[in-house]
């Protein structure tokens, strides 16, 4: 996979975000779901160029499934409890933060799987194939959204997080 500088930079930024997200999970009651999710997403984004394509695709596929399950869990929990609503971006709510985080992992893994997929009719040597422009643009939009949303919420709107109290 011939990754561009932009794709690599976006991957590093997403790796940093997922690495930070993994590091703050240990105080959550269900950390055993979220820590592996964010740690694997960090690994895929960080070393997507350094290990074999087969290995990174396996890790990305497992992470994709875990992200899908966690996203569905949070969406169902939000629907049942009527906390924020599906389209809410109010980061003060735990379910919105978890929905957003699992959604970011989900999209990131789809983009990495697409970037590492084999084109069906490509005559280029394996190491010279280009990443599709849609994947590059998708990663750029993902970075802008994932860093922009918290900036707008916490800095511009001066929002505060609400924490669920465990009994």
Secondary structure, DSSP 8 states (H G I E B T S, - for coil): -B--HHHHHHHHHHHHHHHHHHHT-TTSTTHHHHHHHHHHHHHHHHHTTTS-HHHHHHHHHHHHHHHHHHHHHHHHHHHHHTSS-TT---TTSHHHHHHHHHHHHHHHHHHHHHHTS--TT--S-GGG-B--HHHHHHHHHHHHHHHHHHIIIIIIS----------
